[in-house]
Amino acid sequence: MASLVKQPVAESRILIVGLGLIGGSLAAALRDAGFRGAILSCDPDPDEIARGIEMGLIDGGDTRLENVIDDVSLVVLAVPVLAMRGVMGELAGLLARAAPEVVITDVGSTKAAIRDCAIAAFGRVPPNLVLGHPIAGSEKSGVAAANPELYVDHKVILTPEPDTDPAALARVRALWAACGAEVLEMDVARHDQVLARTSHLPHLLAFSLVDTLARQDERLEIFRYAAGGFRDFTRIAGSDPVMWRDIFTANRDAVLASLDDFEAGVARLRDAVERGDGDAMLATFDRASHARHYFESLLNKTSYQAEYQMQQQGKLRYRVSPGGAVVGRIRVPGDKSISHRSIMLGALAEGVTEIKGFLEGEDSLATLQAFREMGVAIEGPHQGRVTVHGVGMHGLKAPSGPLYVGNAGTAMRLFAGLLAGQSFDTELTGDTSLTKRPMNRVADPLRLMGAEIDTAEGGRPPLHLHGGRALKGITYDMPMASAQVKSCLLLAGLYAEGETRVREPAPTRDHTERMLTGFGYAVHREDDTCWLEGGGKLTAAPIDVPSDISSATFFLVAAAITPGSDLVLEHVGINPTRIGVINILQLMGADLRLTNEREVGGEPVADLHIRYAPLKGIEIPVDQVPLAIDEFPALFIAAANAEGTTRLRGAEELRVKESDRLQAMADGLAAIGVEHTLYPDGIDIVGGGNVEGPNYGGGRIDSLEDHRIAMAFAIAALRASGEIIIDDCANVATSFPGFVDLARKVGLTLQEESNEEGA
Ligand code: S3P
């Protein structure tokens, strides 16, 4: 079904020169779209014209152009690429008989050769000629195969010249839009390169494979045994030979360049097969398999990436009803910080790292994909299980394009350290939120180590890291308490000569140090300074990722503020550098107990049991701030329900997270009527303090596309007097896939809806 609205076409008389599958399908689509004007055709085969008339696609036609050109307003050249020269020459001599405003377009699969034909015929590309190419087709040919849906949801690439008449361009756009196509523009050279890779090369391979096999088996016996794989791979070998001869002749250079790349890839694979190098094979197949799934997901718009992209464009809103209680026993997804690091260290290790509990959220999946792009074979994730085939400290390969890390500041900063010491260049990019976040905090110290890094203005992403630089260890006094900066420098330190020492002004999460130690790399600590010596190696070790205390926090606070609540959160990471939220909630009077404490893979975990108890406002101890840095959006909601005022200071870092979280929370609190005062580095929140009734109103919240702001206000609804509507919640998928289901499971009434319209 067409997802694009078909527009009416204003042409009076359309002439399609060449009534094959493409020309015939255009006529059929125009008819379907309700086009009322005349459609004529010129084709050397009178039978094709007769069939077109019989099928009701065209009103008339002729084998000679001169007999159908009169008063035509739009000419569509749908002849094979090599027939174009003759047809254009003839058309140039007859054009005076067409309508004065006539526009010409074509459908040829290569554009440079057709532009040359136009220059030969007209002396230049006339402003009323708009070259184009519908990316649609089938292995069938002839008007009998015409399909009115052929262009629906397909792309049509137009390649206008700088002096193409905008009105002509608009009319050709309207023609294809009427057929349900998505119209794009690019220049001729780019078009030919793109098509050589995505269409011409696969056709060449299919023709060649079928021909090679058919020749090897005179009686074609082999095809009897050929199953689905052969059929899928070779369907396009049934395509029109003349048309494809013309395409390869016309797009020779671009096709040869793509064939050279392909041959190099096949040679690498041949070599891996010959040597029995299973890791190399797996790396290639795995990258290809994921790329294929990704491609399919873009077509089907189902998988996580496509869904994410769709949500980013289409937006997502939460509508949360007031009231409810929070009861049950749940397990929230794996820790984001540890998941990122498990892939990074697993990739650089020697041996195979088995990961359990990996967070299948957008951010950590982007990290995983980035390592695939650097040649690391990674299996999974399958229900939190990932197998990383480590390539060793110097085994990463140059990615073929920029590495995209999505919404994740952690990934970008840790990658910066890890990639600064590689032999190749890399570029790190991210989404719009990440593009606004400060990167000089890592670029500056990395430069002191000898790295060469370019940033965008103001030290913002993208980051361009120049490879092949010799790094030297430094002693760095961090100006802010940041685990990301510390981890970045330690990772760069692995590649540096001598010791890299980092002093932190306050303790920050130590997952990098723990995991390095678990992988056999000595990391030392004395008071506020940790250090390591470069040049060592990592040895793969199993990783069990605990549930993320930052995700658990939303439900801890939900239960803490709601009378009647009783909730157990299982297997939550309680690393001492992450438990600020537990300490703060307990100081506020929460009934929160840790049970079943144990250690898994170098990280302490526990089940957290929380029951409702009235909360009181507190002065949040400054030393707890870095230990609860991601938990403040939810803690502000706890404060809004406590009795008295809760004061936070020393938290200016909140202003440079996925959003300015102090401002975003203050705006949201204002929207639901919670009294507060904002400071540059903190906030005072006056809690409602009601033990039974609501503590604030309902309202509409702008999450600023920040996952934690969205989730914080979702739980706030438990104690609101009215509905809370939160806009732009799609990014919840970056850290907490399945949040909505779990929220509903424990007792929230939360609807998801699109916030495109009327927002
Ligand atoms: C993280 C460190 C914290 C935290 C972020 C994850 C990490 O950032 O906010 O979500 O994994 O190292 P800073 O270290 O910059 O405060």
Residues whose N, C-alpha, C, O or C-beta is under 5 A from the ligand:
A	BS01	S3P	S337 T410 A481 S482 A483 Q484 V485 I629 D630
